[in-house]
Amino acid sequence: MRQRAKRREGVVIAARMTKTVVVQVDRLVQHPLYGKRMRQRRRLMAHDERGECHEGDRVLIIETRPLSKNKRWRVSQVIRRAAG
C-alpha cells in the first residue's frame, strides 16, 4: 500500500536555476530538556516545471520520486506571491 506524499509549506529563497527553486521550510520544535521552542530551517530543492515561482513566494511542495541528485520535491501550488 502506498503512503501519502509528504507536504511542506515554505518560502522560495532562490529561483535562479531553470525549472528548479530552493525553498526554505521553517518549523518550531521544543528543546527536549529546556522546553524552549527553537526554529529549525531546512532548504529543499523543488521542481518548478512552468517556472512560475519567484523569490519571496510562499509555496506548497510535495514529495516525489528523485528528479536529480538533490531534487526530491515538486512545487504543487503558489500560496502567496511576493510583494512587488
Secondary structure, DSSP 4 states (H G I P E B T S, - for coil): -PPPPPEEEEEEEEEEETTEEEEEEEEEEE-TTT--EEEEEEEEEEE-TT----TT-EEEEEE-S--SSSEEEEEEEEEEPPP-
